[in-house]
Amino acid sequence: MNAASDAVLERRHQDTAAPAVPPVPPPAGSDFRAALKDSSSVGLALFPLGIAFGVLVVHAGLAWWWAPVITAFVYAGSLEFLLIGLITAATPLAQVALTAFLVNFRHVFYALSFPLHRVGGRFGKAYSTYTMTDEAYALTTGEAAQSWSGRRILWLQGLCQVYWVAGASLGAFFGVLAPAQLAGLDFALTALFVVLAVDAIRARRDIPTPVLALVCALVARFLLPGQMLLAALGLFTAALLTRRALVSRREAARA
């Protein structure tokens, strides 16, 4: 009887206890410090890469201020490097638009798993969508980022853009002091994407995707050498969509 009465009294005490206080969200400063730490490794790549872009802008015959303007308003690393050649060659606007669409089409797939639902406010969501780069996507969709707040995600994306714009501005401003011919600067972005691709392959072990990319590049190289990039990106996009459709059909047949 004593044990039963004690259990009843304990249950009544729990029922009348004060409700649990919800956890207090961390202050904004802690989100900034965490985002600064999270983005530091990416900043080590984006800042010097931005310097290379700024030097290329000046050596292409454009004014130095084009570098911060392009990096701040276009903010699409691979497209920005292509944009230098398109601007200097006076490429028709329709071809520029098609190039931008194909180069950045991968962001459509990024949106499927990017944690935009954690970002609050219309302005925050708009800026987060605008600054959803490859590096930001890779950092915010990993296992360690599942508990990140919306403010931390926004700070990280903002810092990544600061690294890029600051590097490009510095490279363009001092680009006039560099030699007229600097071999290898135009390969800087390619090298960064190669490293990102190798890391992604190691993490996911998805061999068919790089194989498809290689096949599409080789086909475009021999069939349309003058438009290799556009042809390769178009073929690769079609190949990915076809592969996704086949996988979905196979899963549906098994079910």
N, C-alpha and C positions, 0 to 999 in steps of 0.2 A: 504493500500500500504506500509506503513512504516513497519508493522509487516512482510509482505512478503519479503521486501528487507532485513530486518534484518536477516530473516531465511536464505536467499541466501548467505549473507555475512558470517554468522556463518558456513554454510556448506563449503564455499570456504576456510575459515580459518582452518577447521578441515582437509580438503584435503591436504593443504599445510603444516600442522603441521609436526614436526619431528617425525619419527617412534619411537614407544615405545622401550625403552631399555629392552632387555631380563633380567630376574632376575638373579642376580649373585649367583652361587651355594655357599652354606656355606663352610667355610674352613674345611680342614681335621680334625683339632683339635676339632671342634664342633661335628663332627661325632663320634670321639673317646669318647668324654665326654658323648654324648648321649647313645652310645653303652655301656659304662661302667655303666651308670645308669640303662639301660634296662636289663643288664645281672646280676645286683647285687643280685637280689632275687634268680636267678638260681645258682649263684656262692655260695650262702649260703648252697645250697644242694650239688652241685658238689664237692666242696672242701673237706668237711668231708667224703663224699662218696668215693672220691679218696683216702683219708687216710685209710679208711677201706679196699679198694682194695690193697693198698700197704702192709698193715699188713698181709693180706691173702696171698699175693705173697711170703713174707718171711717165713711165717709159713707153706707154702706148700713145703718148701725145696728148693725154687729157690733163686738165688742171688738177692740182693736188686735192682740191676740195670735193672732187667727184668721189673720192674714196670714202669719206664719212657719209656723204649723201647716199651712195649706193648701199653701203653696209647697214645704214640705219633704216632705210625705207624698203629696200629689196630683201635684205637679210635672208639670203638663201645661198650658202657658200658656193656650191657647185655651179649654180646658175650665174652667180656674180662673176666667176672667172670666165665663163662663156660670154657673159654680157660685154666684157671688155672688147673681145673680138667682134661681136655683133655691132657694137656702137661704132668702132673705128671703121668697120666695113660698110657702114650705112645700110645695114640689113633691113629689108622691109618689115613693117610692124607685124604683119600676119605671121611671118616666119619666126619673129621673136616670140610672139604669143604661143605658137605651136611648140617652140623649143622649151619655153617656160612650163607649159602644160606637161610635156613628156618628162622633163627632168624632175619636176616636183610631184608627179602623179603618185609616187610612193606614199605621200602624206595622207592620201585617202585611206590607205591601209593602217597607217599609224593611228588615225582617229578611232579605230575600232577598239584599241586597248589603252589609249592614253587616258590618264586619270583626270579628265577635265571636270568630272562631276564633283571633285573635291574642291575645285576653285570656286570661290564665291563672287557674286557681283557680275554685272554685265561687262563692265570695263575689264575686270580680272579675267573673265572667260575669253573676251575678245583678244586681249594681249597674250594670254596663254596660247590661244589658237595661232596667233600670228607668229609667235616665237617658238613654235613646236619644231625644232630642228632635230637632226639625227642624234646629236649629242644629248640634247635634253630628253628626247624620247628614250634613249638607251639608259639614262640615269634614273628616270622617274617610273619606269616600268619593271625594274628589277625587284628581286625578292626583298631587299633591304628597304625599298621605297614604299612598301605597301601601307605603312603607317604614317607616311608624311602628310602634313597638313597642306591645305591649299596655299597658305602664305609661304610655306617653305618651297613649294613648287614654283610659285611666281618669283620668289627671290632668286632661285637657281636659274630660271630662264632669263631674268633680267641681268644677272651677273655674266652669263654666257654671252649675251649681246654686248655688254660693256667690254668684255675681253676682245671681242671681234672688232667692234667699232674703234676702240682705242688703239689696237694694233694696226689697223688699216690707216688710221689718221697719222700715226707716228711714222709708218712706212712711207706714206705718200709725202709727208712734210719733209722728211730727210732723204727721199728717193732721188732728189736732184744731185745729191752728193755721191750716190752710188755709181759704179761704172755703167757705161751705156749698155753693155751686154752682160747679163747675169744668167748663166745657164743653170737650169734646174728649178727656177722659181715656179714655173708653170706646172711642175710635177708635184708641188707641195701638197695640193689638195688630193691628188691621186694617191699619194703615199698615205695620207691620213685615212682615206676611205679603204685602202688595202688593209691597214691595221684594224679598222673597225670590222671589216668583213672577216678577217682571220679570227678575231675575238668572237664574233657571232657564230662562226662555224664551230669553234671549239666549245662554245656554250650550248648550242642547240643540236649539233651533230646532224644538221640538215644538208646532206651532200647533194641531193638533186637540185637545190636552188642555185648554188654556184656553178654546177655543171650546165644548167639551162642558160645562165648568164654568159658563160664562155661560148657555148654553141651559138647563141644569138649574136654575140660580138663577132665571131668568125664569119657567120653568114653575111652580116652587114658589111664586114670588111671586104669581102670578095664580090658581093653583088652590088652594093651601093657605097663604094669607097668615098665618094664626095659628100655623102650624107650619113656617114657611119654612125654617129652618135644618135641621131634621130631614129634611124632604122633599127639600131640595136635596142634602144629603149622601147620602141613600139613593139618589136618582136618579143622582148622579154616580158612586157606587160601582158601581151596576148597569151604567152606561154604560162604565166602565173595564173591568169584567169582560167585557162583551159585545165591546168593541173588542179586548181581548186574545185572546178566543176566535176572533174572525174573522181576526186577524192570524196566529195559529197555524195555523188551517185553510188559509189562503192559502199559507203557507210550506210546509206539508205537501203541498199540491197541486202546487206547483212542484217539490218534490223528487221 
